[in-house]
Amino acid sequence: MRQLNQQTAIITGASRGIGRALALALGRAGAQLVLIARSSANLHSVAAELKLIIDASGTLGQVVIASHHPLEALPMNVMHVCELHRCM
C-alpha cells in the first residue's frame, strides 16, 4: 500500500473484523485515523496497537477516537474531532 501521510480516514466498526483490519492497514501506511465503534474497550485496544505500529514505522500517522453515543450525535462528534485534529 502506498504511503498515506496527511490523508485522513474515518473508520466505523474499527474495533473488530474488517474495520479493525482496515484501521491497521491504513495505520501502517501512515494515515491519520478517526476510529468509531460500539465497543469502547476493543476500540481502545485497537488504538493502542495502532500507536505502537505508527511509532515503530516512523510514519506521521495519528489515531483519534470519536464518541458514537448517542448515535444521533455521531456526525457532529466526527466533525468536531476532525476540526480539532485538522482532518479536513
C-alpha positions as semicolon CSV with decimal commas, in nm:
position;residue;x (nm);y (nm);z (nm)
1;M;0,000;0,000;0,000
2;R;0,128;0,345;-0,084
3;Q;0,208;0,592;0,192
4;L;-0,093;0,792;0,308
5;N;0,077;1,064;0,510
6;Q;-0,153;1,364;0,558
7;Q;-0,456;1,163;0,441
8;T;-0,744;1,105;0,682
9;A;-0,972;0,805;0,709
10;I;-1,283;0,780;0,925
11;I;-1,340;0,413;1,007
12;T;-1,661;0,289;1,160
13;G;-1,664;-0,057;1,316
14;A;-1,292;-0,016;1,386
15;S;-1,288;-0,237;1,695
16;R;-1,308;-0,572;1,516
17;G;-1,332;-0,758;1,187
18;I;-1,290;-0,573;0,859
19;G;-1,292;-0,232;1,029
20;R;-1,004;-0,334;1,257
21;A;-0,807;-0,483;0,967
22;L;-0,861;-0,168;0,762
23;A;-0,753;0,054;1,052
24;L;-0,433;-0,146;1,099
25;A;-0,351;-0,140;0,726
26;L;-0,414;0,233;0,695
27;G;-0,219;0,297;1,015
28;R;0,081;0,112;0,871
29;A;0,055;0,334;0,563
30;G;0,071;0,649;0,777
31;A;-0,288;0,774;0,753
32;Q;-0,450;0,987;1,020
33;L;-0,734;0,777;1,158
34;V;-1,061;0,864;1,326
35;L;-1,187;0,540;1,482
36;I;-1,551;0,475;1,570
37;A;-1,707;0,159;1,719
38;R;-1,970;0,041;1,963
39;S;-1,717;-0,145;2,180
40;S;-1,516;0,113;2,369
41;A;-1,279;-0,141;2,529
42;N;-1,198;-0,308;2,196
43;L;-1,161;0,028;2,026
44;H;-0,907;0,148;2,282
45;S;-0,716;-0,177;2,233
46;V;-0,701;-0,123;1,856
47;A;-0,594;0,239;1,911
48;A;-0,311;0,127;2,141
49;E;-0,197;-0,131;1,886
50;L;-0,204;0,132;1,612
51;K;0,001;0,376;1,817
52;L;0,271;0,108;1,855
53;I;0,265;0,039;1,480
54;I;0,286;0,411;1,396
55;D;0,571;0,469;1,641
56;A;0,766;0,168;1,509
57;S;0,716;0,263;1,143
58;G;0,819;0,624;1,183
59;T;0,523;0,746;0,979
60;L;0,328;1,060;1,059
61;G;0,006;0,876;1,137
62;Q;-0,229;0,977;1,414
63;V;-0,515;0,796;1,587
64;V;-0,824;0,969;1,727
65;I;-1,124;0,800;1,887
66;A;-1,460;0,963;1,822
67;S;-1,755;0,903;2,051
68;H;-2,062;0,742;1,898
69;H;-2,313;0,782;2,182
70;P;-2,581;0,890;2,127
71;L;-2,591;0,769;1,768
72;E;-2,769;1,085;1,650
73;A;-2,468;1,289;1,763
74;L;-2,215;1,085;1,562
75;P;-2,186;1,321;1,262
76;M;-2,127;1,623;1,484
77;N;-1,877;1,434;1,702
78;V;-1,678;1,325;1,397
79;M;-1,678;1,679;1,257
80;H;-1,564;1,815;1,594
81;V;-1,280;1,563;1,621
82;C;-1,174;1,633;1,264
83;E;-1,171;2,006;1,322
84;L;-0,957;1,964;1,634
85;H;-0,711;1,738;1,457
86;R;-0,718;1,909;1,118
87;C;-0,860;1,608;0,936
88;M;-1,028;1,815;0,671
